[in-house]
Each structure stands twice: as structure tokens, then as C-alpha cells.
Amino acid sequence: MIQNTAPVTLRFLFWSWSWPLWLFTLVTALLGALVWFGLGVLRRHRRRVARRAER
């Protein structure tokens, strides 16, 4: 990450901002981990509800 200091311009719809590449990589990885964790929590919750409904 120390070597990836080049600025990267991000454009989304009508927003545009510039970040260092290392920060963009870190934020993307953290968001991906949160989505992965959140989907796991939802799956466990649905399985728990289904087990309770079977009883």
C-alpha cells in the first residue's frame, strides 16, 4: 500500500472525487468485508427463524 500513492479520480453519476490508490483499495476491501459479513448474518438469522418455525 505504501507504493500505491498515485491519485485516482473516481466518477459516479454526477459526483467526482480524487483519492490515493491505497485509500481506494482499503475502502473497497472494507466495504466488501462488511457486505460479506452482513450476508452471513442474514443467512444465519433466516436459518434460525426457519428452525423455530419447524418446531
C-alpha positions as a Markdown table, in Angstrom:
| # | Residue | x | y | z |
|---|---|---|---|---|
| 1 | Met | 0.0 | 0.0 | 0.0 |
| 2 | Ile | 2.9 | 2.3 | 0.5 |
| 3 | Gln | 3.8 | 2.2 | -3.2 |
| 4 | Asn | 0.2 | 3.0 | -4.4 |
| 5 | Thr | 0.3 | 6.7 | -3.8 |
| 6 | Ala | -0.9 | 7.8 | -7.2 |
| 7 | Pro | -4.1 | 9.7 | -7.2 |
| 8 | Val | -7.2 | 8.1 | -8.8 |
| 9 | Thr | -10.2 | 10.0 | -10.0 |
| 10 | Leu | -13.5 | 8.3 | -9.3 |
| 11 | Arg | -16.6 | 9.3 | -11.2 |
| 12 | Phe | -20.0 | 8.0 | -10.1 |
| 13 | Leu | -23.2 | 9.5 | -11.7 |
| 14 | Phe | -22.6 | 13.3 | -11.3 |
| 15 | Trp | -20.0 | 13.0 | -8.4 |
| 16 | Ser | -16.3 | 13.0 | -9.0 |
| 17 | Trp | -13.5 | 12.9 | -6.4 |
| 18 | Ser | -9.8 | 12.0 | -6.2 |
| 19 | Trp | -8.3 | 9.6 | -3.8 |
| 20 | Pro | -4.9 | 7.9 | -3.4 |
| 21 | Leu | -5.0 | 4.4 | -4.8 |
| 22 | Trp | -4.1 | 2.9 | -1.4 |
| 23 | Leu | -7.1 | 4.5 | 0.3 |
| 24 | Phe | -9.4 | 3.4 | -2.5 |
| 25 | Thr | -8.1 | -0.2 | -2.2 |
| 26 | Leu | -8.5 | -0.2 | 1.6 |
| 27 | Val | -12.1 | 1.3 | 1.5 |
| 28 | Thr | -13.1 | -1.2 | -1.2 |
| 29 | Ala | -11.8 | -4.1 | 0.8 |
| 30 | Leu | -13.5 | -3.0 | 4.0 |
| 31 | Leu | -16.9 | -2.5 | 2.2 |
| 32 | Gly | -16.6 | -5.9 | 0.6 |
| 33 | Ala | -15.9 | -7.5 | 4.1 |
| 34 | Leu | -18.9 | -5.7 | 5.6 |
| 35 | Val | -21.2 | -6.9 | 2.8 |
| 36 | Trp | -19.8 | -10.5 | 3.2 |
| 37 | Phe | -20.3 | -10.4 | 7.0 |
| 38 | Gly | -23.8 | -8.8 | 6.6 |
| 39 | Leu | -24.9 | -11.5 | 4.2 |
| 40 | Gly | -23.6 | -14.2 | 6.6 |
| 41 | Val | -25.6 | -12.7 | 9.5 |
| 42 | Leu | -28.8 | -12.6 | 7.3 |
| 43 | Arg | -28.3 | -16.2 | 6.3 |
| 44 | Arg | -27.9 | -17.3 | 10.0 |
| 45 | His | -30.9 | -15.3 | 11.0 |
| 46 | Arg | -33.1 | -16.9 | 8.3 |
| 47 | Arg | -31.9 | -20.4 | 9.2 |
| 48 | Arg | -32.7 | -19.7 | 12.9 |
| 49 | Val | -36.2 | -18.4 | 12.1 |
| 50 | Ala | -36.8 | -21.5 | 9.8 |
| 51 | Arg | -35.7 | -23.8 | 12.6 |
| 52 | Arg | -38.0 | -22.2 | 15.1 |
| 53 | Ala | -40.9 | -22.4 | 12.6 |
| 54 | Glu | -40.4 | -26.2 | 12.3 |
| 55 | Arg | -40.8 | -26.7 | 16.0 |
